[in-house]
Amino acid sequence: NKVKMKNKNIESTAATIEALHNMSFKTSAYPEKYQKQHSYYQNGGMRWNRLIHVIIAFASLSIFLFLLVNEVHVESQEEDKKTDGQSTEILYQGTPWRNERTIDIQTLAETKFARCDMHTVMSEDGQSTVNDWLFLEEMNAVNVAVVTSDRNFVVFKQQKYAIPGETLSPVGGFIDKDEAPWESARREVMEELGLGSRKTLEDIENVIKANNSNINASELQDNLDNKAAFSSLPKLERTVDSFDLANGNTDESESDWLYLGRYRTAANRGGGFIYTYLLKNAVPILPNGGTPQFQITGDDEAQQIHFLTVEETLKHLYQGDFQEVKWTATLSLALLRLQDDQ
């Protein structure tokens, strides 16, 4: 269709040129009487013909170039749309937010972990719409307050792109697609600290014993198969609630794990949901787990492990040293739960 339209435009231009030629250059179109009265036209006709030929040829070339450039521009736009459509399918891994008030969603930009959308939203009374509701999608995440058997909080001191200077933080990370939030919390604590619950350590020991009967319990924490054993443990199935959001429940057999709740980061602008947890009586499940010598995996940011007493953790919270509100909420909820346990 594009080729036919282009040919049709060129044919139309050629017909116009031919018509102008017939009207302007054939002196036979003028009466003989008129030609005699204006002999100066007959004498200078060749010069006029050449000048008009040049003008029309230039106009024709301009029209042709305009059509050609316009055609290339349209094809380029369509190719960009195709490319954008392919990128959209493979980029953002989360589930876009939509409810009964959502009319339309236009994606402005996206990455694997986040997406910026423009929503068209119906007002609460249903009488009007908002066409410029900026919404920021982000992958749902977990934060875990990790506490050892001697009631010390295990936290990080690190730098973050959007935070000035250094900050304290708990364990945290994005929830993988189709992963139960609690499984993500367990995985993050294992990857970032080499720690886990007493039940998890027992399960790892049983897996290794079943496959390596010559290894006794005292050697298990130094065995490099611990991580593989952790990966082989049965996983809690992801379930959702009536809003199609993942439930944050823990395994009922895991008494050291407590679910502290799911919270929206920004009430009207999104930012994903944060699932908060408390791990009590944390023990090493990987070599050097819970020590500065532990080799962190799954995170490319520099982190220093610090141990804080309950009193020190409370002091740092008062001072605003946990500089993200999600971290502050997680540590505060954990302190309240520990206080209830006393």
N, C-alpha and C positions, 0 to 999 in steps of 0.2 A: 504493500500500500504506500509505503514511504517513497519507493522508487517511482511508482506511477504518479504520485503527487508531484515529485520533483520534475519528471518528464513533462507533465501537464503544464507546470509553471514555465518551463523553458519554451515549450511550444507556444504558449500564450504570449511570451515576450517576443518570440520570433515573428508571430503574426502581427503584433503591434508595430514592430520595426518595418515590416513589409508594407503595412498600410500607410505609415508615415512616408515611406519612400515613394509610393504611388502618388500620394497627395502633393508631395513637395517638389519632386524632381522631374516629373514628366510634363514638359512644356505643352504637350498636346492637350493637356487638361485645360489649358487656357484658350479662350477664343482667339482667332487669328487677328481680329481687330485690336484686342488687348495687347497682343504681342507686338504689333507694329507701333502702337502708341508708347510702348515702354521698351524700346530697343536697348536701353541701357541695361535692362534685366537680362536680355539675351546675350549681350556682350560679356557681362560679368557672371553669367550663370554658372560656369564651371567652378569659379572660386567659391560661390555660395554653396554649390553642391558639395564640394570637398569639405567646407567648414561644417555644414550640417551633418554630413556623413561622420565626421570626427566626433561631433557632439553626441549623436545617437549611439555610435559605437561605444563611447565612454559610458553613457547612461546604461546601455545594455550590459556592459561588463560589470558596472556597479550593482545592477539588479541581480545578475548571476552570482556575484560574490556574496551578496546579502543572503540569498537563498541557500547557498552552500554553507556559510558560517552558521546560519540559523539551524540547518539540518544537523550539523555536527554538534551544536550546543544541545539540541533536544536529545540526540542519541547519547551524549555524555551524561545528561541528567537521568535518563532511563537506566543507564549502566550503573550510576551511583546508587539509584534506588534498589537495583538488584543486589549490589554489593552490601548495602545497608541491611537488606532483608536477610541475607545470609549471615551477617555478623550478629544480628539480633538473636538468631537461633542458637548461637554457640557462646554468647557472652554471659550475661547475668544468670547465675545459677539459683537464685532465690525465687520465691513465689510472689508475684506482684500483688499489692494490696487492692482489694476491691470489695465494696459492700453494696447494700441496696440503694445508696445515694450516688454511686458512681455511674456516670453517663458515658464518659469516654476517657481514654488514656492515650496520650501521645508521648513517646519516649524521646527525650532530648539528647541524652548521652548515657553510656553505660560501660561498665567493666565486668569482670567475672564476679566481683564481690559487691558492687553497688550500681545503682541506676538512678538517674534523675528524670522524673516524669512531670508532665503537665496534665493534671486531672480536670475534667469538667464534672462539677459536683452539684447535685440538687440541694437546695436549702432545706433546713429541717422542716419548714412548713410546706414544702413542695410547691411554692409559688414562684420561685425564681431559680436561676442557676448561676454558679460561679465558674467562669471559663479559664481562670488563671490560677488554679490551686496547685502551687508547686509542691511536689511530693518527692521525698528522697528515700528511695529503697536502699536497704542494706541487708546483707545476709544475717539471719538470726545468729546469736552468739551465746556463749556461756561464760560466767565468772564463778570462780571457786575460791572460797576462803579455806585455806588448808591449815589445820592445827595439829601439832604433834601430840604425843601422849603426855608430854610435860607442859601442855597448854601454851606452846609458843606458836605464833602465827608465822608461816613461811611466805614471804612476799618478795617482790623484785624491786630493785631501784634501777630505773632506766630512763631513756629519753623517747619522746613521741613527737611525731611531726607537728601536730597541732597544739602541743603543750610547751610553754616556755620553760627552759631549764630542765631539771631532773624531777622525776615524780616517783612515788611509790605505787605499786599496783599488785593486785592478786593475779592468780593464774587465770587465763582466759583465751578464747579463740572462737572462730566461726564453727558453726555446726555444719557438717558435711551433708550433702543431699541424701535424703532418706535415712539419715542417722537419728536415733533417739537422742534428745538433748542430754540425758544422763550419761549415755555412752560417750558423747562428745566430751563431757566433763571428765569422765574417767580417763579418756585418751589424752586430753590436754595435761592433766596432772602427771600422767606417766611420761609424756614427751618432754615437758618443761622442767619437771622436778625429779623424775624417777621414783616418785612416791605413789602410794595407793592405800587401799584399806587393808585391814587385817584379813578380811574374807578374800580379797583379791589375791593377796600373797599366798594364802592357803590353797586357793584354786590353782595358782601357778605351780606351787610345789607338787600338787597332785598330778598335774599334766606332765611335769618333768619326770616324776617318779614312775609314772606309767610308761614313759618312753625310754627312760634311762634308769633302770633299776639299780645300777651300780653307783648312783650319785646319792649321798646322804643329805639330810636336811641342812647340815652346817655348811655345805658347799653351794647350796642353791643360789644364794644371793650373789655369788661370784661367777655364776655360770652365764655365759653369753646367750644361752637359749631362753632366758627369761622373757625377753621382748617377744620372741616368736611364740612362746607359751601364752603370753598375754593376748596376742593377736588371735590365738586359736580358741580363746574362751568363748562360751556361748554369749550372744549379744541380746540385749533387751530389745524387743520389737517396738518400732515406732508406732504410736497410736495418736489419734487426733481427737479434739473435742468438737462440740457442736458448731464452732466457728472455723473448723478445718485447720486449727492451729495445733502443733505438736504438744502432747502432754509432757510434763517435766518429771513425772514420777520416777522413783528409783526402784531398784530390785528390792523386794520385801526382805530378802535374806541379808541385805547389807545394812546393818545397824549403825555403822559409822558414817553413812551418807545421809544427809538431810537436805530435802528440797526446800528452798527458801522462797520460791515464787517466780512467776514470769511477769515481766514489766515492759511496757512500750517505752522506747527511748524518747520520742517526741510525739505528744498527743495528737497534734494536727498535721505534722510533717513527716511522720514515719520514723526512719532511722533503724528499723528492725526491732525485734524483741530480744531482751536479754533474759536468759534463764540463770538463776542464781542458786548456788549450792554451798553447803558446809561439809567438809570432810574432817571428821574428828579422828584422833589416834592414828594419824598417817604414819606409815612405815615404809622403808625402802623396798622397792620391788625390782629395781634395776641396779647394776653396779654403781657405787658412789651416789645413789639416790639421796636427795635431800642435803647434799653437801656442795660447797663451791666448786668441787672437782667434777661434778656431774656434767656430762656432755649433752647439752640441750639439743633436741631434734624438733623439726616441724616449725621452727621460727628463725628468721634471719636477722632478728634484732638483738643487739647486745643487752644482756640482762645480768645483774648481780643479785645473788640470793642473800636475803637478810632474814634474821630471826628476831621477832618482836614478842615481848611479853604482852599479856592482855592490857596492862596499864600503858605500855609504850604504844600499842596499837591505838588505844583510845586517845592518847595524847596527839598522835600524828593525825588522827581524824579531826580533832578539834583545830589543829593548825592548818588543815586543808592540804596536807601533804599527799593525799590520794586525790590527784587533780582531775579525775574524770568522775562524773556524778554516778555512773554505774558502779564503779569501784567502791565509792563511798557508801552507796546503798548496800552492796554485797557485804562489806566488812561490818557495817552497822547492824544489819540483820543477823549476821553470824554472832556478834557480841551479845545481842538480845537472846538468841537461842542458848548460848553458853550460860548466860545468867539464869535462864529458866531451868537449866539442868542442875544447877547447884542446890 
